[in-house]
């Protein structure tokens, strides 16, 4: 990659199929060394997918905070919202359960190091009072991510509250689906239907 960049390759080039930048592909395939090189050679840390997924939002799916720290150090904006109102913090708090950015099963997990990296960069970051925010907290509770919940100052919920919260999320999801249907189909460039909280991605 270094030789290509030295020869004049555009570090912000987008592929012809999905219109992803080289940086987005490096993050998606979890290559922090390539991410570092691209950022050091001028890659735009905020260049999003056509659907609005920023490099930082994608990187927040990773339990290893290395790429998140690299992006933040090179000017990535942690406040930009992506599809469905998702933010880097909600993505990290959910443990990646809100999206399928890195081809992992959508069951979430505990990503305290990534959450900590985001909050260390900007202590003002908070879980938004949105559907994406409620989803993120629900997944953190579901996966018993006590440390993550403590970091974002959310108390643990009882089993009854968990059940009530789950019903509320299903109700909100149904309402969002109804609004989306009324507005017409949402079809990404690759032709695969998506929910408001996801975005098209290359498939390996």
Long-range contacts (C-beta under 8 A, 24 or more apart in sequence): 1-34, 1-37, 1-38, 2-37, 5-37, 5-41, 11-38, 11-41, 11-42, 11-43, 12-42, 12-43, 12-44, 12-47, 17-189, 17-190, 17-202, 18-49, 18-50, 18-189, 18-190, 18-200, 18-201, 18-202, 19-49, 19-50, 19-189, 20-49, 20-202, 21-47, 21-55, 23-47, 23-55, 24-49, 24-53, 24-55, 24-58, 25-202, 27-55, 27-58, 27-59, 27-67, 28-58, 28-101, 28-102, 28-201, 28-202, 30-62, 30-67, 30-102, 32-64, 32-66, 32-67, 32-70, 35-67, 35-70, 35-71, 36-70, 39-70, 39-71, 39-74, 40-74, 45-71, 45-74, 45-75, 45-76, 46-75, 46-76, 46-77, 46-80, 48-80, 48-82, 49-199, 49-200, 49-201, 50-188, 50-189, 50-200, 51-82, 51-83, 51-188, 51-194, 51-199, 51-200, 52-81, 52-82, 52-83, 52-199, 53-82, 53-83, 53-99, 53-101, 53-199, 54-80, 54-82, 54-88, 56-80, 56-88, 57-82, 57-86, 57-87, 57-88, 57-91, 57-101, 58-101, 58-102, 59-88, 60-88, 60-89, 60-91, 60-92, 60-111, 60-114, 60-118, 61-91, 61-92, 61-96, 61-99, 61-101, 61-102, 61-104, 62-96, 62-102, 62-111, 62-114, 63-95, 63-109, 63-110, 63-111, 63-113, 63-114, 64-113, 64-114, 65-113, 65-114, 65-116, 65-117, 68-92, 68-114, 68-117, 68-118, 69-117, 69-121, 72-117, 72-118, 72-121, 78-118, 78-121, 78-122, 78-125, 79-122, 79-125, 81-128, 82-199, 83-194, 83-196, 83-197, 83-198, 83-199, 84-131, 84-132, 84-176, 84-195, 84-196, 84-197, 84-198, 85-128, 85-130, 85-131, 85-132, 85-133, 85-197, 86-132, 86-197, 87-125, 87-128, 87-132, 88-118, 89-115, 89-118, 89-119, 89-125, 89-126, 89-127, 89-136, 89-152, 90-127, 90-128, 90-132, 90-133, 90-135, 90-136, 91-136, 92-118, 92-148, 93-127, 93-136, 93-137, 93-139, 93-140, 93-145, 93-148, 93-152, 94-135, 94-136, 94-139, 94-140, 95-139, 95-140, 95-143, 95-145, 95-148, 97-135, 97-136, 97-139, 98-132, 98-135, 98-136, 98-139, 98-197, 98-198, 99-197, 99-198, 99-199, 100-198, 100-201, 101-199, 101-201, 103-201, 103-203, 103-204, 107-143, 108-139, 108-140, 108-142, 108-143, 109-143, 109-145, 110-140, 110-143, 110-144, 110-145, 110-147, 110-148, 111-145, 111-148, 112-145, 112-147, 112-148, 112-151, 115-148, 115-151, 115-152, 116-151, 119-151, 119-152, 126-152, 127-152, 127-154, 131-169, 131-172, 131-173, 131-176, 131-197, 132-197, 134-165, 134-168, 134-169, 134-172, 135-169, 135-197, 137-165, 138-162, 138-165, 138-166, 138-169, 141-165
